Amino acid sequence: MKSLTIKKLFQLHSWVGVVTGVLLFIVAFTGAVAVFARPELVIWSNTVTDDVPQAVSGEQVQKLVNHYSEKVPAEFTENIHIYMPTGYNYTDLTLLFESHHGDENHEHAAVYAYEIDSNTLELKREFYGATGDYYMGRKYNSGSFIGHFHADLHLGRPIGLILTGFMGLTLMVSVITGLYIHREMFKQLFTFRREKSFSVLTSDAHKLFGLWGSVFHLVIGFTGAFLGLATVILLPAAAYVSFNGDQDKLVETFTAMPEPIISKEYQPTEIASIMSSIEQIDQKAVLMDLTVMALNDKNSVVYARMMGGENFSSELLEYKGNGEFAKSMSSLGDINGWAITVIEWLFPLHFGNFSGVFVKFLWGFLGLSTALIPLSGVMMWLAKRSRGNNSDLSPIAYQRWNRFVIGSCGGIVLACAAMFPAQVILNATVVGVAQNSWFAPIFFGSWVAWLVLCILPIEYRRLLKANTLLVALLLTVIMPLKLFTVDGYLGYLFSAKYSLVAAIDVSFLILGLLSFYVAGKVKTQSMAMNTEVLEEKSA
């Protein structure tokens, strides 16, 4: 009975891995990159010279808000969003004056937006129109493009989120069944037979990555499933049960920032003193944004969204317009309970946005191991079915399947690597939001081109070596490209302001050199020789 249960679990583990293995690798690998998307890669992508986003003082923010509020109709000062130049969402200080009910030109929400250089405080871009059009037309970058791809595969809602959420569920199933099947491997936690054949090495790596990182894989699977499925399944379900299907009513009930009652009595909104108070509360936390309700009104309320510092998850601080602190709450509102705490923890747990850069590096490394588990599992499944007298796969079919795996999985690695030198070239040749139209063709074009190449009858190890070499070349060429396109680049490398960008440049160079080393270890052979070997094994 026990052996029958193990056999069934093994079949479940194998088929779940084979059916979803390639897609799970794609989601997990881009997730490992997305860990560094905000703020590191967003800042890197938007920095051309030494114009790295700088903090803006509370006095300057208050002065700018009051200045631009005079340029918009009065109803647009009732809801103002101030996005700080942190790199999490924006690298420019951005002021959004929004009317939720539109105006004479728009039936729905409309906005006046002002994007301001955080270093010079000069206006870089202004916008007036529908709120949705503004957010859709914001300047994009390579880091956020990969981050959004990880979230929904650029398929949008609900299909993209359902797919990535489902990948989280399959990861959990694979880990749980794998731990039970290979529980004897707990006695061999340090067994890694590097001197053996490639198939043995792959098997050891598959089991060890699964065992050592099992807790991480389960956390990533659970949080990914929840984040993917919450808005398309759980939110409608909750609305159906408690609010007769009215999702807007549900959001309104639990919103953290209700609209204040405007008194029409003038009282300055003390944005500067509020920002000073926030810094004193937690100097290590990052002020993401401020929302000002009813600017310069007696009943004005200011909400400040914080990340990091002493809090594991994000925090929302409420202030009265006169600068008096009111209360602290979660980003979901003034709701208590362990369930809310758990939900609040999901996002930082999934992306490693807590406790600094060290945790991000750890999350990135473990994320790569999560990607390698389904990849190695698929490779083991293919190798097993190509052996023996009654093998399921012929030598030619085995080659084709390996080329498909290298084309799809290696292609996504190549596409991500291509985005970064492309970003350097775009920064030198294309201005502002015009860059947006280039990212999708570069990303999907390089991926599809590599997939097409892998259709050709080329020995799969040669394709793997070529893929690794191309990735290495793309990563190592970034610094030389900057040397030719950015005036004074060598001087910036030693500038304290440029340290974050320089560290990322050097990291790309190191990863490129490491990829060259790995490519040198890949042994290749002719298609004919490989076919003969497989036929001998099958005989």
CORJOVEN-V510199 format. One record per pair of residues at least 12 apart in sequence whose ideal C-beta (glycine too) atoms are under 8 Angstrom apart, sorted by the first residue. I is the first residue (numbers start at 1). GAP is how many residues later the second one is. D is the distance in Angstrom with one decimal. If there is no record, write none. Layout:
{{I/GAP/D} {I/GAP/D}}
This chain:
{{6/174/7.6} {6/175/6.3} {9/168/4.9} {9/171/5.9} {9/172/5.7} {10/167/7.7} {10/171/5.4} {12/161/7.3} {12/165/5.6} {13/160/7.9} {13/161/6.1} {13/164/4.0} {13/165/5.6} {13/168/5.9} {14/363/7.8} {14/367/6.1} {16/154/5.5} {16/157/5.4} {16/158/5.5} {16/161/7.5} {17/157/5.6} {17/357/5.6} {17/360/4.2} {17/361/6.7} {17/364/7.1} {18/359/7.5} {18/360/6.1} {18/363/5.3} {20/146/7.9} {20/147/6.5} {20/150/4.6} {20/354/7.1} {21/353/3.9} {21/354/6.7} {21/356/5.8} {21/357/4.1} {22/352/7.5} {22/356/6.9} {22/382/8.0} {22/383/6.6} {22/386/5.0} {22/387/6.1} {23/140/7.4} {23/144/6.2} {24/143/5.2} {24/146/6.4} {24/147/6.3} {24/347/7.8} {24/350/4.3} {25/346/5.0} {25/347/7.9} {25/349/5.2} {25/350/4.8} {25/384/4.9} {25/387/7.5} {26/127/7.8} {26/382/7.3} {26/383/7.1} {26/386/4.9} {27/123/6.4} {27/126/7.5} {27/137/5.7} {27/140/4.8} {27/197/7.6} {28/139/8.0} {28/143/7.7} {28/192/7.8} {28/339/6.2} {28/340/7.9} {28/342/4.4} {28/343/3.7} {28/346/7.3} {29/338/7.7} {29/339/7.1} {29/342/4.2} {29/380/7.6} {29/383/6.0} {29/384/6.5} {29/387/7.4} {30/116/5.7} {30/119/5.5} {30/120/4.0} {30/382/6.8} {30/386/6.7} {31/119/4.8} {31/189/7.4} {31/193/7.6} {31/336/5.3} {31/339/7.6} {31/340/7.9} {32/331/7.8} {32/332/5.1} {32/333/7.9} {32/335/3.2} {32/336/4.9} {32/338/7.5} {32/339/6.3} {33/113/5.2} {33/114/7.9} {33/117/7.5} {33/331/7.8} {33/383/5.6} {34/112/6.0} {34/113/4.2} {34/116/4.3} {34/117/7.8} {34/317/6.8} {35/316/5.7} {35/317/5.3} {35/325/5.4} {35/328/4.9} {35/329/4.7} {35/332/6.2} {36/107/7.5} {36/324/6.2} {36/328/6.4} {37/106/4.4} {37/107/6.1} {37/109/6.2} {37/110/3.6} {38/49/6.4} {38/50/4.8} {38/51/7.5} {38/105/7.2} {38/106/7.3} {38/109/6.7} {38/315/8.0} {39/47/5.8} {39/48/2.8} {39/49/5.1} {40/47/7.4} {40/103/7.5} {40/320/7.8} {40/460/6.8} {40/464/6.3} {41/100/7.6} {41/101/6.9} {41/102/2.8} {41/103/7.8} {41/105/7.7} {41/106/8.0} {41/463/7.3} {42/45/4.6} {42/46/7.4} {42/49/6.5} {42/99/6.0} {42/101/4.8} {42/102/5.8} {43/44/4.1} {43/48/6.1} {43/457/6.1} {43/458/6.9} {44/99/6.8} {44/456/7.4} {44/457/5.3} {44/460/4.7} {44/461/7.9} {45/96/3.5} {45/97/5.1} {45/98/5.0} {45/99/7.7} {45/378/5.1} {45/382/7.9} {46/41/7.9} {46/45/4.4} {46/93/7.8} {46/95/5.8} {47/44/7.8} {47/451/7.7} {47/454/5.0} {48/379/5.0} {48/380/7.7} {48/438/6.5} {49/437/6.3} {49/438/7.5} {49/439/7.1} {49/443/6.6} {50/442/5.0} {50/445/5.4} {50/447/5.2} {50/448/5.0} {51/66/7.6} {51/68/5.7} {52/445/5.1} {52/446/6.2} {52/448/6.7} {52/449/6.3} {53/32/3.9} {53/33/7.2} {53/34/6.2} {53/38/4.7} {53/39/7.4} {53/65/4.9} {53/66/7.7} {54/31/7.2} {54/64/5.1} {54/65/5.3} {54/443/7.7} {55/29/7.9} {55/30/7.7} {55/63/7.5} {56/28/7.1} {56/29/6.7} {56/37/5.2} {56/62/5.4} {56/65/7.5} {57/215/7.6} {57/218/7.7} {58/213/6.2} {58/214/3.6} {58/215/7.2} {58/216/7.2} {58/217/3.3} {58/218/5.5} {59/213/4.7} {60/61/6.5} {61/21/6.4} {61/32/7.2} {61/210/5.7} {61/211/7.1} {61/214/6.6} {61/229/7.8} {62/207/7.9} {62/208/7.6} {62/209/4.0} {62/210/4.5} {64/29/7.2} {64/31/6.6} {64/50/8.0} {64/52/6.5} {64/57/7.0} {65/15/6.6} {65/17/6.7} {65/30/6.2} {65/206/6.2} {65/227/7.1} {65/230/7.0} {66/229/8.0} {66/230/7.7} {68/27/5.6} {68/29/7.1} {68/44/7.7} {68/46/5.2} {69/28/6.8} {69/226/5.8} {69/227/7.7} {71/41/7.3} {72/25/4.6} {72/40/4.5} {73/26/7.7} {73/30/6.6} {75/24/5.0} {75/26/7.9} {75/28/7.0} {76/21/4.0} {76/22/6.6} {76/23/5.1} {76/27/7.7} {76/34/7.9} {76/35/7.7} {76/36/5.7} {77/20/6.3} {77/217/7.6} {77/218/4.4} {77/219/7.5} {78/21/7.4} {78/181/7.8} {78/184/6.7} {78/215/6.8} {78/216/5.4} {78/217/7.5} {79/18/7.6} {79/19/4.8} {79/20/7.1} {79/21/6.3} {79/180/7.9} {79/212/7.4} {79/213/7.8} {79/214/6.3} {80/15/6.8} {80/16/6.8} {80/17/5.5} {80/18/7.3} {80/211/7.1} {80/212/4.2} {80/213/8.0} {80/215/5.8} {81/13/7.8} {81/14/7.6} {81/15/4.1} {81/17/6.6} {81/208/6.2} {81/209/7.6} {81/210/5.5} {82/12/7.5} {82/13/5.9} {82/14/7.8} {82/189/7.8} {82/207/6.0} {82/208/4.2} {82/209/7.5} {82/210/6.8} {83/12/7.9} {83/13/7.3} {83/205/7.6} {83/206/4.8} {84/203/5.4} {84/204/6.4} {84/205/6.1} {84/206/7.6} {85/33/3.9} {86/200/5.6} {86/201/7.5} {86/202/6.3} {88/198/7.2} {88/200/5.8} {88/219/7.0} {89/199/6.9} {89/200/7.2} {90/25/7.7} {91/27/7.5} {92/23/4.5} {92/24/5.9} {92/25/6.2} {92/26/6.2} {92/32/6.0} {92/33/8.0} {93/22/7.6} {93/23/4.5} {93/24/7.7} {93/25/5.0} {93/28/7.7} {94/19/6.7} {94/20/7.1} {94/21/5.1} {94/22/7.2} {95/18/7.1} {95/19/4.6} {95/21/7.1} {96/15/5.4} {96/16/7.5} {96/17/5.1} {96/38/7.5} {97/14/6.6} {97/15/4.4} {97/16/7.7} {98/12/7.2} {98/13/4.6} {98/33/6.0} {99/12/7.5} {106/23/7.3} {106/24/5.4} {108/22/6.5} {108/23/7.6} {108/24/7.8} {109/21/6.9} {109/22/4.0} {109/23/7.4} {110/18/7.6} {110/19/6.7} {110/20/5.8} {110/21/6.2} {111/16/7.2} {111/17/7.5} {111/18/7.1} {111/19/7.6} {111/20/4.6} {111/23/5.3} {112/14/7.5} {112/15/7.3} {112/16/5.2} {113/12/7.8} {113/13/6.6} {113/14/4.2} {113/15/7.6} {113/21/5.3} {114/12/5.2} {125/307/7.0} {137/296/6.1} {137/299/7.9} {138/295/7.1} {139/293/5.8} {139/294/4.7} {139/296/6.6} {139/297/6.7} {140/293/7.7} {140/295/6.6} {140/296/4.5} {140/299/5.9} {141/282/6.7} {141/294/7.5} {141/298/8.0} {142/277/4.0} {142/278/6.0} {142/280/6.9} {142/281/4.2} {142/297/6.6} {145/274/6.7} {145/294/4.7} {145/295/7.8} {145/298/6.6} {146/270/5.8} {146/273/6.5} {146/297/7.9} {149/294/7.4} {150/14/7.4} {151/13/6.5} {151/76/7.9} {151/77/7.8} {152/12/6.2} {152/76/7.9} {154/286/7.4} {157/74/7.0} {157/75/6.0} {158/74/3.9} {161/67/4.7} {161/68/6.9} {161/70/6.5} {161/71/5.1} {162/66/6.8} {162/67/6.7} {162/70/5.9} {162/71/7.7} {163/65/7.6} {164/60/6.5} {164/64/4.3} {165/59/6.9} {165/60/5.0} {165/61/7.6} {165/62/7.3} {165/63/2.6} {165/64/3.6} {165/67/7.7} {165/68/7.8} {166/59/7.5} {166/62/7.4} {166/63/7.8} {167/57/6.7} {167/58/8.0} {167/61/7.7} {168/52/7.4} {168/53/4.7} {168/54/6.7} {168/55/7.3} {168/56/3.3} {168/57/3.2} {168/58/7.5} {168/59/7.9} {168/60/6.1} {169/52/7.0} {169/56/4.8} {170/51/7.9} {171/46/6.1} {171/49/6.8} {171/50/3.6} {171/53/7.2} {171/199/7.2} {172/46/6.1} {172/49/3.9} {172/50/6.2} {172/53/7.0} {174/199/7.4} {174/200/7.3} {174/203/7.7} {175/35/6.6} {175/39/5.7} {175/42/4.7} {175/43/5.5} {175/46/6.6} {176/42/7.7} {178/29/8.0} {178/32/5.1} {179/31/7.2} {179/32/7.3} {179/35/5.8} {182/25/5.4} {182/28/7.2} {182/29/7.2} {185/22/5.0} {185/23/7.8} {185/26/5.8} {186/25/6.7} {189/19/7.3} {189/22/6.4} {189/23/7.1} {191/13/6.3} {191/17/7.5} {192/12/5.1} {192/13/7.2} {192/16/6.2} {199/181/7.3} {199/184/5.1} {202/174/5.0} {202/177/5.4} {202/178/5.9} {202/181/7.7} {203/173/7.7} {203/177/5.8} {205/167/6.9} {205/171/5.6} {206/166/7.9} {206/167/6.3} {206/170/3.9} {206/171/5.8} {206/174/6.2} {209/160/4.4} {209/161/7.9} {209/163/5.7} {209/164/5.2} {209/167/7.4} {210/163/5.5} {212/157/7.7} {213/153/5.4} {213/156/4.9} {213/157/6.8} {213/160/8.0} {216/150/4.6} {216/153/7.9} {216/154/7.3} {217/153/5.5} {217/156/7.1} {219/130/5.8} {219/131/7.9} {220/130/6.5} {220/146/7.9} {220/147/7.2} {220/150/6.0} {223/123/4.7} {223/124/7.7} {223/126/5.2} {223/127/3.9} {224/126/6.2} {226/117/7.9} {226/120/5.6} {227/119/6.2} {227/120/7.0} {227/123/6.2} {235/12/6.2} {235/15/7.1} {238/12/6.2} {254/78/6.5} {254/79/5.3} {254/81/6.8} {255/78/6.3} {256/47/7.1} {256/60/5.4} {256/73/6.3} {256/74/7.6} {256/75/6.5} {256/76/6.5} {256/77/3.8} {256/78/7.0} {257/34/5.9} {257/36/7.0} {257/44/7.9} {257/46/5.2} {257/59/7.9} {259/34/6.6} {260/33/4.9} {260/34/5.2} {260/37/7.7} {260/39/4.7} {260/40/7.0} {260/41/5.0} {261/38/5.7} {262/32/5.0} {262/35/5.4} {262/37/6.2} {263/34/5.8} {263/35/4.4} {263/36/4.8} {264/33/7.1} {265/32/6.8} {265/33/4.1} {266/30/6.0} {266/31/7.3} {266/32/7.5} {267/29/6.6} {267/30/6.5} {267/31/4.5} {267/33/6.9} {267/54/6.1} {267/55/6.6} {268/28/5.7} {268/53/7.8} {269/23/6.0} {269/26/5.3} {269/27/5.3} {269/28/7.7} {269/31/4.6} {269/33/6.7} {269/52/4.4} {270/51/6.8} {270/52/5.9} {270/53/3.8} {271/19/7.0} {271/21/7.0} {271/31/6.9} {273/50/4.0} {274/16/7.6} {274/28/5.4} {274/30/6.9} {274/45/4.8} {274/49/5.4} {275/12/7.0} {275/15/7.7} {275/29/7.9} {277/42/7.3} {277/46/6.7} {277/48/6.3} {278/26/5.4} {278/28/7.2} {278/39/6.5} {281/36/7.4} {282/24/6.8} {282/27/4.0} {282/28/5.4} {282/29/7.4} {283/26/7.5} {284/24/6.4} {284/25/4.1} {284/26/7.0} {285/21/4.5} {285/22/6.6} {285/23/5.2} {285/24/2.9} {285/25/7.1} {285/26/6.9} {285/30/7.5} {286/20/6.8} {286/21/4.9} {286/22/5.2} {286/23/7.4} {287/17/6.2} {287/18/7.6} {287/19/6.2} {288/17/4.4} {288/18/6.7} {288/19/5.5} {288/26/7.5} {289/15/7.7} {289/16/5.2} {290/12/6.1} {290/13/7.0} {290/14/5.3} {290/15/7.7} {291/12/4.5} {291/14/7.8} {294/27/7.4} {296/25/7.7} {297/24/6.8} {298/23/7.3} {299/22/7.2} {300/20/7.3} {300/21/2.8} {301/17/6.6} {301/18/7.2} {301/19/6.4} {301/20/6.5} {301/25/7.8} {302/16/7.6} {302/17/4.5} {302/18/7.7} {302/19/6.5} {303/13/5.9} {303/14/7.0} {303/15/5.7} {303/16/7.6} {304/12/7.2} {304/13/4.4} {304/15/7.0} {305/26/6.7} {307/46/6.8} {308/45/7.3} {308/46/6.8} {312/32/8.0} {312/33/6.2} {312/36/6.2} {312/42/5.5} {313/17/7.1} {313/18/7.5} {313/28/7.9} {313/31/4.0} {313/32/5.5} {313/34/7.1} {313/35/5.5} {313/41/7.8} {314/16/7.6} {314/17/4.7} {314/30/7.2} {314/33/7.6} {314/34/7.8} {315/13/6.1} {315/14/7.6} {315/15/6.9} {315/16/7.2} {316/12/7.3} {316/13/5.1} {316/14/6.6} {316/15/5.3} {316/17/7.8} {330/14/5.1} {331/13/6.9} {332/12/6.7} {351/12/7.1} {352/12/7.5} {375/30/7.3} {375/34/5.7} {378/27/6.0} {379/23/7.8} {379/26/7.1} {382/16/6.3} {382/19/5.2} {382/20/6.5} {382/23/7.6} {385/13/8.0} {386/12/4.2} {386/148/6.2} {386/151/7.5} {386/152/7.4} {387/150/5.7} {387/151/7.1} {388/149/8.0} {388/150/6.8} {389/149/6.7} {389/150/7.5} {391/147/5.3} {395/135/7.6} {395/136/4.7} {395/139/3.8} {395/140/5.6} {395/143/7.2} {396/135/7.2} {398/136/6.2} {399/58/7.5} {399/60/7.2} {399/61/5.8} {399/128/7.3} {399/131/7.1} {399/132/7.4} {402/58/3.8} {403/51/4.4} {403/52/7.2} {403/55/7.2} {403/57/5.2} {403/60/6.1} {404/50/6.8} {406/48/5.8} {406/54/5.8} {406/57/4.9} {406/58/5.4} {406/61/6.2} {407/43/5.9} {407/44/4.2} {407/46/7.3} {407/47/3.1} {407/48/7.4} {407/56/7.6} {408/43/6.5} {410/40/6.7} {410/44/7.9} {410/53/7.4} {410/54/6.8} {410/57/3.9} {410/58/8.0} {411/35/7.6} {411/36/4.4} {411/37/7.7} {411/39/4.1} {411/40/5.3} {411/43/7.6} {411/56/7.9} {412/35/6.2} {413/54/7.2} {413/58/5.8} {414/32/5.8} {414/33/6.9} {414/36/5.3} {414/53/6.1} {414/56/5.8} {414/57/5.8} {414/60/7.5} {415/27/7.9} {415/28/4.9} {415/29/7.2} {415/31/4.8} {415/32/4.0} {415/35/7.8} {416/27/7.8} {417/53/7.7} {417/54/4.6} {417/57/4.2} {417/58/5.7} {418/24/6.0} {418/25/7.2} {418/28/4.5} {418/56/5.6} {419/20/7.0} {419/23/6.4} {419/24/6.0} {420/54/7.2} {420/55/7.2} {420/58/5.7} {420/88/6.4} {421/53/5.6} {421/56/5.4} {421/57/5.3} {421/60/5.6} {422/16/7.1} {422/17/7.9} {422/20/4.8} {424/54/6.1} {424/57/4.6} {424/58/5.7} {424/61/6.3} {425/56/6.6} {425/60/7.2} {426/12/5.8} {427/58/7.4} {428/57/3.8} {428/58/7.4} {450/17/7.1} {457/70/6.5} {458/69/7.1} {459/65/6.6} {459/66/6.5} {459/67/6.3} {459/68/4.4} {459/71/5.4} {461/61/6.2} {461/62/6.6} {461/63/4.6} {461/64/6.7} {461/69/7.6} {462/62/4.8} {464/58/5.6} {465/54/5.5} {465/57/4.2} {465/59/5.6} {468/47/5.5} {468/50/5.6} {468/51/3.9} {468/54/6.5} {469/46/7.6} {469/47/7.2} {469/50/4.7} {471/41/7.8} {471/44/5.1} {472/40/4.9} {472/41/7.4} {472/42/8.0} {472/43/3.5} {472/44/4.4} {472/47/6.1} {473/39/7.3} {474/38/7.5} {475/33/4.9} {475/34/7.1} {475/36/5.2} {475/37/3.3} {475/40/6.5} {476/32/7.6} {476/33/5.9} {476/36/3.4} {476/37/6.5} {476/40/7.5} {477/35/7.8} {478/27/6.3} {478/30/4.7} {478/31/7.2} {478/34/7.8} {479/26/5.3} {479/27/7.8} {479/29/7.2} {479/30/5.5} {482/23/6.8} {493/12/7.5}}
